[in-house]
Amino acid sequence: MSEYDYVVVGSGSAGAVLASRLSEDPGVSVLVLEAGGKSRPNLNVQVPAAFAKQFHTALDWDYESEPEPHLGGRRIYQPRGKMLGGTSGMNAMIYIRGNRADYDGWAKAGATGWSYDEVLPLFRRMETNSRGASEFHGASGPQYVEDAPDPREGSRRLVDAMVEVGLGRTDDFNGVRQEGASLYQRFTHRGRRWTTYDGYLAPHRKRPNLTITSGALVHKVVIENGRATGVRVKVGGTLQTIRARREVVLSAGAYNTPQLLMLSGIGPADHLAEHGITTVVDNPHVGAHLMDHPMYLVNWDSSHPDNLAFAEKPAQLLRYFVQHKGMLTSNIGEAGAFFHTSVADDAPSLQMIGAPVYFWQHGAAAYDGQAIAIGLSLVGARSEGSVRLASADPEHKVRICNNYFEHPDDMTSMVEGIERAREVMAAKALRGYANHEIHPGPSFGTGRTELEEAVRQGVEHTYHPSCTARMGTESGAAGGVLDASLRVHGVAGLRVADASAMPRVTHGNTHAPTMLIGEKAADLLTSGA
């Protein structure tokens, strides 16, 4: 077919959700276009502990930032999942919805219908939680969420140490109170990764009104007389036009969605002119306001044998494939906490992600021995970057500048986080487990200037790019690309449903909030909003 009611570009954390929900109506036809291929039967996708092995492979868009102005010109590697299920097949599977203040803040800023109380039913609708149904959780949704089936002793000790130094304890980061320490719930099912493709598309791929096409790179949205009428897409080496009778929805992610908007003539007019693209809608907010969560890893040497450094030993492989337990069921970052810094914020500014293993340079660096790590994810980050075209060629990668630490409050919080992580590593609960510091290491000492330099040299991120096609007014300080119904300003029949739509990035991991956007988009479309 060359014509469908809805064309959804991208099958990731939001796209798979949206397409599945739309296809529940047998009276409409839905096409999902995915640039990547199939993720199965790739064990590096299915085995939770193996997620970093996907980096720099065919499953990865494999982006790299421009030289970062506040990191001494360092370029930052930016992995993104290129497969059915998108980055839900590559992430660390941590289940965090964000903070109540995030959604209430969106609503106060003009995103009507997105307050916490309004979106909570959608969070409950999407999950089957191993803890069962409750005020905050669902037990009959497509997305499996479970407690770690076999957490490491080091992870439990990390939680105890976090509590010991005053971070408090919580039994549910997604419940009454986000603050405190606990083991994370994860997007897994019986010890195996559970992607949005697994939950939302695979069970329904034989629906006659649902078409899933992989290996399909969309080049642009076709806009006629102010309305999106379809897309130009390359499939199997052939460029073709596919028409959308009702709407086109971009769910291509925080890098590729603004790229497609700009290639289609929607974006900053001066930037589009640089690449010979005719402006359809002059909107300077397209590709602007990029937000992510910078992350610095504190690593300590450990001699304890219950360490994920041994995850690929034959005994662990056997235990995983026979019992669905053991080290390979780990999502690496098993333990965590949320806490405030001295920077005023309505929600906790920092998230700790504790792992009973050495982790540095996105898992690519090796260490001669065992280690234990705490990732300090700056979930209250205030700095904003941008996504810009490098070329009018749709097959060229975009130019990404994260602009980490442009806002001075971000460095203040990160330095305080390192100090707090050092307290955790020195706590009684980790005696005999954490030996000596590897990163930042004794060469950086305890002074603020030294720790700031350690951050600039070693900081990476938490893989949470967002906000590049955000909801907001058509102009002004709160300006954006979309209205509260996710409709692109100035073009009919075109919406965005992915993390780029966030007005501000949520305080925590972004997979669950992005799934929420998919659920919300489905309700908006089916209700005619």
C-alpha positions in Angstrom: 0.0 0.0 0.0 1.1 3.6 -0.6 -1.6 5.2 1.6 -2.6 4.8 5.2 -4.7 6.7 7.7 -1.7 7.2 10.1 2.0 7.1 9.3 4.2 6.8 12.4 7.9 7.5 11.9 9.9 5.5 14.4 9.1 2.4 16.5 10.9 3.3 19.7 9.8 4.2 23.2 6.8 6.3 22.0 6.3 5.2 18.4 5.6 1.6 19.2 3.2 2.5 21.9 1.3 5.0 19.7 1.1 2.7 16.6 -0.2 -0.2 18.7 -2.9 1.9 20.4 -4.1 3.4 17.1 -4.3 0.0 15.5 -6.7 -1.2 18.2 -9.4 0.5 16.0 -9.9 -2.0 13.1 -11.4 0.8 11.1 -8.1 2.7 10.6 -4.8 1.7 8.9 -1.5 2.3 10.6 2.0 2.2 9.1 5.2 2.2 11.2 8.4 3.2 9.5 11.6 2.1 11.3 15.0 3.1 9.9 16.7 0.2 11.8 16.2 -3.5 11.4 15.0 -6.3 13.6 16.6 -6.6 17.1 16.0 -10.4 17.4 17.6 -12.8 17.9 20.4 -10.6 19.1 21.5 -11.7 22.6 23.1 -8.3 23.3 19.5 -6.9 23.2 17.8 -9.6 25.1 20.4 -10.1 27.9 20.1 -7.2 30.3 23.7 -7.0 31.3 24.9 -6.9 27.7 23.4 -3.5 26.7 26.8 -1.7 26.3 27.9 -4.4 23.8 25.4 -2.8 21.3 27.3 0.5 21.2 29.1 1.3 17.9 27.3 -1.6 16.1 24.7 -1.8 13.4 22.0 -1.4 16.2 23.3 2.0 17.1 22.9 5.4 15.3 26.3 6.0 16.7 26.2 9.8 17.1 29.0 12.0 18.5 28.6 15.6 19.6 30.4 18.6 18.3 33.3 19.8 20.5 31.7 20.7 23.8 32.4 24.3 24.8 32.5 23.8 28.5 34.3 20.4 28.5 37.6 21.6 26.9 36.4 20.8 23.4 35.8 17.1 24.1 33.3 15.3 21.8 30.7 13.1 23.6 29.6 9.8 22.2 25.7 9.6 21.9 24.3 6.1 21.3 20.7 5.7 20.1 19.0 2.4 19.3 18.5 1.8 15.6 16.1 -1.2 15.6 12.5 -2.2 16.1 11.8 -0.9 19.6 14.4 1.9 19.2 16.4 2.8 22.3 14.1 0.7 24.5 16.3 -2.1 23.1 19.5 -0.5 24.1 19.0 1.4 27.4 19.7 0.3 31.0 16.0 -0.5 31.6 15.6 1.5 34.7 12.0 2.3 35.5 11.6 5.9 36.6 8.6 8.1 35.7 10.1 11.3 36.9 8.8 13.6 39.7 5.2 14.8 40.2 6.7 18.4 39.9 7.8 17.6 36.3 4.3 17.1 35.0 2.7 19.7 37.1 5.3 22.1 35.9 4.5 21.2 32.3 0.8 21.9 32.9 1.6 25.2 34.6 3.7 26.3 31.7 0.8 25.7 29.3 0.8 22.0 28.5 -2.9 21.6 29.4 -3.8 18.0 30.2 -0.3 16.9 31.3 -0.4 17.4 35.1 0.7 14.5 37.2 -2.8 13.5 38.3 -3.9 13.5 34.6 -1.1 11.3 33.4 -0.9 8.9 36.3 -3.8 6.7 34.8 -1.7 6.4 31.6 1.3 5.2 33.5 -0.8 2.6 35.2 -2.4 1.6 31.9 0.9 0.8 30.3 2.4 -1.5 32.9 2.2 -4.9 34.3 4.1 -4.5 37.5 5.5 -7.6 39.3 4.3 -5.9 42.6 0.6 -6.0 41.4 -2.0 -3.3 41.0 -2.1 -0.3 43.4 -2.9 3.4 43.5 0.4 4.0 41.6 0.8 0.8 39.5 -1.0 -1.3 36.9 -1.0 -5.1 36.5 -2.5 -5.6 33.0 -0.6 -3.4 30.6 1.7 -4.4 27.7 4.9 -3.3 29.4 6.4 -5.6 32.0 8.1 -4.1 35.0 9.8 -6.2 37.6 12.1 -6.1 40.6 15.6 -7.4 40.0 15.3 -11.2 40.1 18.8 -11.7 41.4 20.5 -8.5 42.6 24.1 -8.5 43.7 25.2 -8.2 47.3 27.1 -5.1 46.4 23.9 -3.4 45.2 22.2 -4.1 48.5 25.2 -2.8 50.3 25.2 0.3 48.2 21.6 1.0 49.2 22.4 0.5 52.8 25.4 2.9 52.5 23.2 5.5 50.8 20.7 5.3 53.7 23.6 5.4 56.2 24.9 8.7 55.0 21.4 10.3 55.3 19.8 9.8 51.9 16.8 8.0 53.4 15.1 4.9 52.1 12.2 4.4 49.7 10.4 1.3 48.6 9.1 2.9 45.3 10.7 5.7 43.3 7.5 5.9 41.3 5.2 6.0 44.3 4.4 8.6 47.0 7.9 10.0 47.3 10.8 9.9 44.8 13.5 10.8 47.3 15.5 8.1 49.0 17.5 5.0 48.2 16.4 1.6 46.9 17.0 -1.1 44.3 15.5 -0.1 40.9 12.6 -1.8 39.2 13.4 -2.5 35.5 11.8 -3.0 32.1 12.4 -6.8 32.1 10.3 -9.9 32.1 11.6 -13.1 33.7 15.1 -11.8 33.5 15.0 -10.7 29.9 14.8 -7.2 28.5 11.2 -6.2 27.5 11.1 -3.5 24.8 8.2 -1.5 23.5 8.4 -3.7 20.4 8.0 -6.8 22.6 5.1 -5.3 24.5 3.2 -3.2 22.0 4.0 -4.3 18.4 5.1 -7.9 18.4 1.9 -9.4 19.9 -0.2 -7.5 17.2 2.0 -7.6 14.1 -0.6 -9.8 12.3 -3.4 -7.2 12.7 -4.5 -6.6 9.1 -4.6 -2.8 9.7 -1.0 -2.6 11.1 2.0 -2.5 8.8 5.5 -2.5 10.3 8.3 -1.7 7.8 11.9 -1.8 9.0 14.9 -0.6 7.0 12.9 2.5 6.1 14.7 5.9 6.3 12.3 8.8 6.1 13.8 11.7 4.2 11.1 14.4 4.8 7.5 15.1 5.5 5.4 16.0 2.4 3.6 19.3 3.1 1.0 20.5 0.7 -1.0 23.8 1.2 0.0 23.9 4.9 -0.9 20.2 5.6 1.2 17.1 6.1 0.0 14.6 3.5 2.7 11.9 3.8 6.4 11.2 3.8 9.2 10.6 1.4 11.0 7.4 2.5 13.8 5.2 1.2 13.1 1.5 1.5 15.4 -1.1 -0.1 17.3 1.6 -2.0 14.1 3.0 -3.5 12.7 6.4 -2.7 8.9 6.6 -2.6 6.1 8.7 -1.3 3.6 7.3 1.2 0.5 9.3 1.9 -1.3 9.7 5.2 -5.0 10.3 5.0 -5.3 11.6 8.5 -1.9 12.4 10.2 1.8 11.9 10.1 3.4 11.5 13.6 7.1 11.8 14.1 8.5 9.5 16.8 12.1 9.5 15.6 13.7 10.8 18.8 15.3 14.0 20.1 17.9 14.0 17.3 16.1 12.6 14.3 12.7 14.3 14.9 14.1 17.9 14.7 16.2 16.8 11.7 13.1 15.6 9.9 11.2 18.8 10.7 14.1 20.9 9.4 14.5 18.8 6.3 10.8 19.4 5.7 11.1 23.2 5.9 10.1 23.6 9.6 12.7 25.3 11.7 14.9 28.4 11.9 14.6 30.1 8.5 18.2 31.4 8.5 19.6 27.9 9.3 17.4 26.3 6.6 18.5 28.8 4.1 22.2 27.8 4.8 21.3 24.4 3.5 19.1 25.5 0.6 15.9 24.4 2.2 12.7 26.4 1.5 11.1 27.5 4.8 7.5 26.4 5.3 7.3 27.5 9.0 10.0 29.7 10.5 10.3 28.4 14.1 13.6 29.0 15.9 12.7 26.4 18.6 13.1 23.4 16.3 16.3 21.7 17.4 16.8 24.2 20.2 16.5 23.6 24.0 18.3 20.2 23.9 18.4 18.8 27.4 20.1 15.7 28.8 21.4 14.5 32.2 25.2 14.7 32.4 26.6 11.8 34.4 29.9 11.4 36.2 31.1 8.0 37.3 32.8 7.5 40.7 34.6 4.1 40.6 36.2 2.4 43.6 38.3 -0.8 43.6 36.6 -3.9 45.1 38.0 -7.3 45.9 34.6 -8.9 46.6 33.9 -11.9 44.3 30.2 -11.1 43.9 30.9 -8.7 41.1 29.6 -8.3 37.5 33.2 -8.5 36.2 32.5 -12.3 36.3 29.1 -12.1 34.5 30.4 -13.9 31.4 31.8 -16.9 33.2 30.4 -20.3 32.0 28.5 -20.8 35.3 26.7 -17.5 34.9 25.9 -18.2 31.2 24.4 -21.5 32.2 22.4 -20.0 35.1 21.0 -17.3 32.8 19.8 -19.6 30.0 18.5 -22.4 32.3 17.1 -20.5 35.2 16.8 -16.9 34.0 18.8 -15.8 37.0 22.4 -14.8 37.8 24.6 -11.9 36.9 23.4 -11.7 33.3 19.9 -10.7 34.5 21.5 -7.5 35.9 20.8 -4.2 34.3 24.2 -3.1 35.7 22.8 0.0 37.5 20.8 -2.0 40.1 20.9 0.4 43.1 20.1 4.1 43.3 18.9 7.2 45.1 17.4 10.6 44.5 18.5 13.6 46.6 18.6 17.4 46.6 21.7 19.5 46.4 22.2 23.1 47.5 20.7 24.3 44.2 17.0 25.0 44.8 14.7 22.7 42.8 11.2 21.5 43.1 12.5 17.9 42.7 15.7 16.1 43.6 18.6 17.4 41.5 20.8 14.3 41.5 20.2 10.6 40.9 22.7 7.9 42.0 23.0 4.8 39.9 25.0 2.2 41.7 26.6 -0.7 39.9 28.7 -3.6 41.3 31.2 -3.3 38.4 33.7 -1.0 36.9 32.0 1.4 34.4 33.9 4.1 32.5 33.7 5.5 29.0 30.3 3.9 28.4 31.5 0.5 29.5 34.3 0.4 26.9 37.2 1.0 29.4 38.8 -2.0 31.1 40.1 -2.3 34.7 42.5 -4.9 35.9 40.4 -6.1 38.8 36.9 -5.7 40.3 35.3 -2.4 41.1 32.1 -0.8 42.2 30.6 2.4 40.6 28.2 5.2 41.4 26.9 7.2 38.4 25.9 10.7 39.4 23.1 11.7 37.0 22.3 15.4 37.1 18.5 15.0 36.7 18.0 18.7 37.6 20.2 19.9 34.8 19.5 23.4 33.5 21.9 23.8 30.6 20.4 23.6 27.1 22.1 22.6 23.8 21.0 22.2 20.2 20.6 19.9 17.2 21.4 21.4 13.8 21.6 20.1 10.3 25.1 19.3 8.9 23.6 18.9 5.4 20.4 18.8 3.5 21.2 15.2 2.8 18.8 13.1 5.0 21.5 10.4 5.3 24.0 12.8 7.0 24.1 12.8 10.8 23.0 15.9 12.6 25.3 18.3 14.5 24.7 17.9 18.3 26.0 20.3 20.9 24.9 19.4 24.5 26.4 22.5 26.0 26.8 20.7 29.3 27.5 23.0 32.3 26.7 26.2 30.5 24.6 27.0 33.5 26.8 27.3 36.6 24.3 25.6 38.9 24.9 22.4 37.1 28.5 22.2 38.1 27.7 23.1 41.7 25.3 20.2 41.9 27.7 17.8 40.2 30.6 18.6 42.6 28.3 18.2 45.6 27.3 14.8 44.1 30.9 13.6 43.9 31.4 14.6 47.6 28.2 12.7 48.5 29.3 9.6 46.5 32.6 9.6 48.4 30.7 9.6 51.6 28.7 6.6 50.4 31.8 4.7 49.4 33.3 5.3 52.9 30.2 4.2 54.8 30.3 1.2 57.1 28.0 -0.8 54.9 30.7 -0.9 52.2 33.6 -1.8 54.5 35.4 -4.8 53.0 33.7 -4.1 49.7 35.0 -0.7 48.5 38.8 -0.5 48.9 40.2 2.7 47.2 39.1 5.3 44.8 39.8 5.0 41.1 37.7 7.9 39.7 38.0 10.8 40.2 41.1 9.5 42.1 43.5 11.0 44.6 45.1 13.3 42.0 41.9 15.4 42.0 41.7 15.9 45.8 38.8 17.5 47.5 38.9 21.1 46.3 36.1 22.5 44.2 38.4 23.6 41.4 40.0 20.1 41.2 36.7 18.3 41.2 35.3 20.7 38.5 38.3 19.7 36.3 37.7 16.0 37.0 34.1 16.5 35.8 35.2 18.3 32.6 37.7 15.5 31.8 35.4 12.6 32.6 31.7 13.5 32.4 29.5 11.6 30.0 25.7 11.5 30.2 22.7 9.3 31.0 21.4 8.8 27.5 18.4 11.1 28.0 18.2 13.6 25.1 15.0 15.5 25.1 13.1 18.8 24.4 14.2 19.6 20.9 10.7 19.9 19.6 9.1 20.9 22.8 5.5 21.8 23.7 5.2 25.5 24.1 3.6 28.6 22.7 4.4 29.8 19.1 6.5 32.6 20.4 8.0 34.1 23.6 10.2 32.8 26.4 8.0 29.7 26.7 8.0 29.1 23.0 8.1 25.7 21.4 7.3 23.6 18.4 4.1 21.9 19.5 0.9 22.7 21.2 -0.4 20.8 24.2 -2.0 18.2 21.8 1.5 17.6 20.3 0.4 19.3 17.0 3.2 21.1 15.1 2.6 24.8 15.1 1.8 26.1 11.6 1.3 22.7 9.9 -2.0 20.7 10.0 -1.9 16.9 10.2 1.5 16.7 11.7 2.4 15.8 15.3 5.4 14.7 17.4 5.3 12.0 20.0 8.7 11.3 21.5 11.1 12.7 24.1 11.7 15.8 21.9 8.2 16.9 22.9 9.0 17.4 26.6 8.9 21.1 27.7 11.7 20.3 30.2 13.4 17.0 30.7 12.0 14.9 33.6 13.9 14.3 36.8 15.0 10.7 36.1 15.3 8.1 33.3 13.3 9.1 30.3 12.1 5.8 28.8 8.9 5.6 30.9 8.0 9.3 30.3 8.5 8.8 26.6 6.2 5.8 26.6 3.7 8.0 28.4 3.9 10.5 25.5 3.0 7.7 23.2 0.0 6.7 25.3 -1.1 10.3 25.5 -0.7 10.9 21.8 -2.9 7.8 21.1 -5.6 9.3 23.3 -5.4 12.7 21.6 -5.5 11.2 18.1 -8.4 8.8 18.8 -10.4 11.5 20.5 -9.9 14.0 17.7 -8.1 16.5 19.9 
